[in-house]
Amino acid sequence: MKPGFQSLPNVIIIISVVLVSTFILYLPLATDTLRLFGFQDDVGMNYVYQNYDGLYYVVPAVSWYNPKSIEAMRLEFTLPLEYYAAHLPLYPVFIALFALVFGYLNAMLAVNIFFTMVLAVLLYYFVAQLKLTKHPLLLIIVFLFLPRFFIIRSVGAPETLFMSLIVGSIFFFERKQFFLAGILGGLATMTKTPGILLFGAYGLVFLERIIRNKEFSFRWFWIGLIPVGLLAVFTLYKIQYNDFFAYFHTGGVVPMPYPFSVFNFNGRWVDTPWLEEIVLYFFIYLSAIVILKDSKYRSLFYFPLLFFLFAVFVQHRDLSRYLLPLWPFALIAFEKYLTSRKFLLVLLLLIPAIYMYAWNFLLYNVIPVADWRPFL
């Protein structure tokens, strides 16, 4: 089915799956009935609000990174004022806008749920228009239930915004609309710093075209808007913190000392030897990249390749979260299997396990908060 008005029912289904699946996740926390599944008593929606790193994005949404404004919030967190520069501004901007209607805490979730819908619909049109699968609706439903992504799309986090901008940028790039690709890529760098890898990926595509086809166009220079987004962020930090490179001075930047450095339990943000699922993620994503090597849409190969090479240096226990921008590309690479009846049956049978995993994770991965007044 070609994208257009004919696909409107599928778009409605996608949006409904996002909203219903999120509602089911929230329901036992909002009603304090998780104990029926064997979990602790006295749990509520505060566990969703407290999940890392949502509240750390609310702080700049309230303060705009102004140190005096951050101090005036009287936060419980024993963090340096510069720490919040590690949390880039585009997601806080949307939180501040949504807060006009929902308040800051609910806005933190509403923005993420909204961009989950945007991302899912964008990806649907992406794979349908570029004819990357015969079953775009089924593929998007599978996309929504990767366990780590299921959690991250339901709490305060910038990943769905970031991934929406990446997918949108690559879509316009492959349609040779380089200005729009540059604009969205620049916004991606204002959401998370790895967005700059789009600039490198597009540069490699252009280099390949120059070498193979002797092709060149001045329109390619629009991708220069991508690093401009990062320069805008650093300029904001210069104004607010009087430090253009405040991002690198926060103490919150994840170390990248050497390849596969996550496999060191002495790492500051590792602290465990139980990391076998990280090896599995490396297998899956690298296999997807190898498959996409022959794609006629060259950015579908070069961007995940650069992102993967960047990610293998990251020393953090939650590397599965850092790798999430690779998930749409793995989805495309393995689309035939992921939309098969056998896989869909397995997914259906494991949906209860995904929810149990998510509730268990939500109850553990929390920022300690006793005083909610700064966020109200």
N, C-alpha and C positions, 0 to 999 in steps of 0.2 A: 504494500500500500504506500503510495507516494505521500510525502508530507504535504500538508495543506488542510483544507477544511475536512477532507475525508479522514484525517488522522485525529480529529478533535476527540472522538470517543476514547482513543488510546491515551491521549493527554489527560483526560479526565480520570481514567483508570490509574495512571501513574501518580497523579496528585492524590487520589484517594488512597492508594497503597501507602504513600508517605505519611499522610495524616492518620490513617487508621492504625498503622503499625506503631507510630509514635504514641498515639493515645493508649494503646494496649500496654506499651512499656511504662507509661506514666501511671496508669490506673491503680495498680496495687500500692504504689508509693503514695499517691494522693489520698487513697482510702485507708492506708495503714493496714493492708491485708497481705503483705509479703510473708508474714509468719505462716500463712497457709501453705507456703512452699518450703517451709523449714528455715526461713531466714529469721534474723533477730526481730524483736518487737520494737515498737516506737520508731519506725522509719517513716519519712515523709518526703515531700518534694524538695526539701532543703538539700537532700543528697544529690539531686540533679543540679541544683544551683551551685553546689560546692565542688562539683567535679572540676579537676584541673583541665585547662587553665582559665576557665571562663571568667572568674572574678578578677583575674589579673588584666583582662581586657576591659572590664567595666571601669576600673580605676582611671585609665586614660579617657574613657568616654565621659566621665564626670569632670576630670581635671584638665584635659587637653595637654597632659604631660607637664603642666606647670608645677614645679616643686612646691611652691607655697600652697597651691590648691590641694596637692596630694597630702601635705602635712595637715591641712585643715580638715581633711576627711577623718583624721584620727583612727587610722586603720590598726587592726591588731597585728598585721603581718610585720615581722621583723625583717624587712627587706630594705635595701638602699633605695632612695628616691629614683636613682637612675635605672633601677631594675626594669621599670615599666617600658623603657625604650626598646626592650627585647620583644615587645608585643606591638607590632606595627599598626598604623592608625586606621586603615580602611574599615576593618571590622568594628573598632570602636566608634567610627563615624556613623555607621549604620545602627549601632546600638543606641547612640544618642538620638538619632532620628526616630527610631521605633519607640524610644522611651517616652516621647511626647504623648503616645497613646497608651503604651503598656506598662510604663515604669521600667527602671533599669534591669531588674532581675528577669522579668518576663520578656523584655526586649532582647536580652542576651540569648534566650532560647528561640524567640520568634524569628529573629534574623537568621539563625541557623536553619530552622525548619523551612523558612521561606526560600533560602538559597539551596536547600536540598531539593525542593520542587523545581527551582530554576535549573539546577544542575541536571536533574533527571530528565527534564523535558529537552534541554539543550542537547544532552547526549543522545536522546532518542532521535532528534532531528539530524544530528551529526551522523550517526550510523545508518540512518535511513537514506538521507540524501546522498551520501558517499557510497551507498550500497555495500556496506561492510558486513551486513548480515541479512538473512532472509526473515529473521524473526526479531525485529527491533524491540517490540513490546516485551517479549519474554526476556530478552537480554537485559533490559533496564530493571525489570523486577528482580532478576538475579543480582544485578549491580547493587541494589539497595540493601541486600542482606549479608554482605560480607561482615562477619561479626564485629571487627574493630570499627568498620565504617558505620555500622548500625548504631554503635554507641556514640561515635564522634558527631553524627548528624543529629543527635538527640540532646546534647548538652551544649554548654557555651564553648564554642570553638570556631576558628576562622576557616577550617578546611573546606567546607562546602562552597563558601564564597571564593576561596582560592582556586579550587578545582573548576568552578563555573567559569572563571576568567581564563583559565588555561584552555579548557575545551572550546570556549568561544573564540579565543585568539587563534588557536590552531585551525578551527573551522574556517574563519575568514582568511587565514593565511593560505589554506589549500584552495580557496576560491579566488586567490590573487587580489584580495581586498586588503592590501598591506597597511593602509592607514588604520582601519578598524582593528587589524591584528596587533598593530603597535600600541594603540590606545588601550585595548584590553590587557595586553602584556604589561604595559606600564602600571595599570591598576593592580595586576597580579603582584608586581614587585612591591606595591604599597600595602599588600596583605601579608605576604611572607617572602623573605629574601630569596628563596630558591626560584622565585618567579623570574629572576635574571637569567636563568638557564634557558628560557625561551629565546633570548637574544642570541645565545651561543648556538642553539639548535637551528634557528633560522639562518644564522651565518653559515653553518655547515651545509645547509640545503643550497644556499646561493653559491657557495664555493664548488659544490658538486656540479651545479648547472654551468658554472663558468668553465670548469675543466672538461666536462663531458660534451656540453652542447654549445660552448662558446657564446653563452647567453649572458646578457647584462641588462639591467633596467634601473634607472634612477628612482623608480617607485620603491625599490627595495629599501631605500634609506629611511622609509617610514618606521622600520623596526627600531630605529634609533630612539623612538619614543619610550622603549622599554626601560633602558637605564635612566631615562629622565624621571620616571616614577620613583626610583630609588633615591635619586638626587633630591627629589622633593621631600621625601621622608627625612633624609639627613639634614636638609635645610630647616625643617620644622624642629628637629632636635637642636640645631644650632641656636634657634630663636628661644626655645623653651629651656634647654639645659646649658646653653652657651658651650655646646660641645658637638661639633659636626659629626664626630665619630662616636657619639654616645652609645649607639647600638653595640659597639664592640667593647664598651667599658661597663656593661651592666652586671657582669658576673652571672648572667643568665643565658649566655650564648653556649649552645651545646658544643663540647670539644670534638675536634676531628683530627686526632693525632696521627693515625695510620690506617691502612685498609683493614677492614673487619675488626676494628678496635672495640666493637661492642662485645666481643668475646673476651672480656677481661673483667672479672667480678669486682676488681678493685676500682673500676671506673666510678667517678663521682655519681653518675646517674645510671649505673648498672646494678652493682650490689647484689648479684645473684649469678650462679652458674647455670640456672635453668633457662636456657635460651634456644632450645632445639627448634622452636617454631620460627625463629629468625632465619635459620638455615633453610627451612622450608619456603619461607617468603623469598629468599634469595633465589632458590631454584625456580620458583614459579615466575617471578618477574624477569629473571635473566632468560628463561626459556621463551617468554613472550617477546622479549626484545629480539632474540634470534629469529623467531618466526616473522616478526615485522620487518626484518632486514630487507626483505624483497618487496615490501609494499610500494606501490607507485606513489603513495602519499608520503613523501620522504620525511616530513616532520613527525610522522607517527613512529618513525624509527629513531631519529636523532634526538628528539626531546627525552623519551624514556631512557635512551642510552646515556645521555649526559646526567640525567637525574639519578640513575642507578649508580653511576661512577661516583657521583657526589655522596649518595646515601651510604655506600659501603664504608665511608670514613667516619660516619656518625657514631659516637659512643654514648648510646642512650638505650635503656631497657625498653622504652616504648618505641622502638624503631618501626614497629608495624604501623604506628601512626604517621611517622615521617615518610613512610613509603606509600601512603594512601594515594597520592597523585599518580602513581603508576597503575592503580587498579583499573581505570577505564581502558588503558592500553592492553592490560592482560585480558580484560573482558573481550576486546576486539580480537586479540590473537587466538583465544580459545572459544570463540563464539559458537562454533558448531557443536562442541561438546556441552557447553554451558546452556544451550537451548535444546538439548536432546531430552527425550522423555525420561531416560534413565537418570540423568542428573537432576531434572526437575522433581522427580519422585524422591530422590535422596534429600534434596533441599526441603521439600515439604515435610518429610519425616523428621528432619533436624531443626525445624523452626522452633519447637519447644526448647531444644538445647541452646539455641542462639539467644532466646529470651532469658533462660537461666544464667547463661554466661554474662549477659548484659546486666541483669540485676545484681549479680555477684560483684561485677566490676564497679558498678555505680556505688555500691555500699563501701567499697574499699578505697577508691581513688579520689579522696576528698581533701579539700583545703580546710583545715580547722577554723571554724568561725563560731564565735559566741555572740558577737554584737553585729547585728545586721543593719544598724542605723545608717552607716555610710552608703549603703546601696539602695536605700529606699527613697 
